[in-house]
Amino acid sequence: MDNREASRTFGERVRRKRLMCGLSQKALAERLETPPTHVSKLEGGQYLSIEFGEIHQLIEVLFTSANYLLGLSNDPGEIPEALLEAVGV
């Protein structure tokens, strides 16, 4: 897998898990303390690199694993009931 393909996979996984959690791009951006345009570009596979700290934040906020985000596992992880209630899902 080359960098562009890996970036697209990562972005698709972030988007899929964000939607599973019932979060908008804006809500995810707020939790990550980053602009919504950053989340949009990340999900669109426009970044070829990402900082370890940001991956760690995504794992925590999206209740998932690095393996899932990197495409090494198809298990997105469970979504805590409290999160679903908080976002009205």
N, C-alpha and C positions, 0 to 999 in steps of 0.2 A: 504494500500500500504506500503510495507516495504522499508527500505532505499535503497536497491539495485534496486528495481523496480522504485522508485522515481528518483534515479540517472540516470537510463536508459531513463526514460521519459524526464527528464530535458535535457539530452544530445541529444536525438532525436529532441527535440523542438529547441534547439540551432542550430543544424545542418540544420533543415528544414528552419528556419528563415534566417540563414546565406545564404543558397542557394537562397532563395527568394530575398534577397538583392543583389545577384550577387557577393558575396564576397568569396574569397578562404579562406582556413584556415589561410594561411599566412597573407592575408590582414586583417582578423579579429584579428589575434594575434597582428599585428602592431597597430591597433586601440585600443586594450586593453593593449598595452605595456607589452606583455607576450610572451614567446616562443611559436612557432607553435605546439610544442609537447604538450603543456598544453591544447591548443584548441582541439587537436586530442584526448587526454585522456578525456577531459570534454565531448566531443561529444560521445565518446565510453562508457560513463557511468562508468568510472573507479574511479571517486571520490565519496566518500560517504558524503562529506560535502563541502561547499563552503562559502566563506566569503560574508557578506552582501554587502561590497563595490564592489565585483566582480559582484554580481547579478545586482547591480545598473548600473554598466558600461555596462553589456550586454543589459539591458533594453534600455539604451540610444543609444548604437551603433547599435542595431538591430531594433530599433523603434518598440518595442513590450511591453508587460506587464509582470509583475511577475506572474500573473494568467495564462497566456499562457505558460510561461516557466515551471511552476509547474504542468501543466496539469489540471488546474482548469477551463480553458476556451479554446474553440477551435478557438477563434478569434486571429490570429497572429498579427493583426494591419496592417495598411497601410504602404506602402513603399514610401517615398518622391521621387517625380520625379527627383529632383536634385541628389539624391544618385544613382538612376538608370542610369542617364546620366553620372555621374562621373565614374562609373565602366563599362560603355559601354554596358548596357543592354537595 
